[in-house]
């Protein structure tokens, strides 16, 4: 599933390529990805609008329109926003669920193979309500050591589950929670209330660093994630634990353990390094 680095990469690509472009036409191939609107309403709302700004919030890609509305895309497992200037593969076009034809001849496709992602047209008021349910952005100044400490303090839930709670920290998902906890030397199953002050400082730095490094590598691609040009991210080659269960720990050489016990998600850790 695209997490913060992947959606940030897509949003930056779209901002560079699409800011100022106008939407000349809208084609909805699979309406099941739409939320809170219909194909006809979406066509009426988008046709003639200008894309003013593209940005990210949590794991969402947000397109600000000249009408004041926002087109909000949650890619989830197999979603991607792809700019087609005539070179997009037929396979990618075949899985297009929504196509925005731009006034310069290009097309922005929302491609979603499993169609588990969503596309929602939100008014400013609707967006404000939705954004208010999301936590602090981990790359913003508001994500302080004090904020992280408060998110963990007093909770009996596993620290991994807490840092992935989008109401507490927005955008941090399974891949980077695994990586940050390994870097910090913290067992993902430990209760939040047991994390010491020095460990909070370490974990805070590791969350920020792993996200920034992945953005620099344009995200992590295993199967379906692609940037707006259809290219793969390269951070998979830098992963220390995620997807490496049974392999040697890069730090101590011990065997990495994979489990689904903590939160039902794939967790990989080093029992020797992470205490």
Secondary structure, 3 states (H helix, E strand, C coil): CCCHHHHHHHHHHHHHHHCCCEEEEEEECCHHHEECCCHHHHHHHHCCCEEEEEEEECCEEEEEECCCCEEEEECCCCEEEEEECCCCCHHHHHCEEEEEEECCCCEEEEEECCCCCEEEEECHHHHHHHHHCCCEECCCCCCCHHHHHHHHCCCCCEHHHHHCCCCCEECCCHHHHHHHHHHHCCCCCCEHHHCCHHHHHHHHHHHHHHHHHHHHCCCECCCCCCCCCCCCCEHHHHCCCCCCCCCECCCCCCECEEECCCCCCCEEECCCCCC
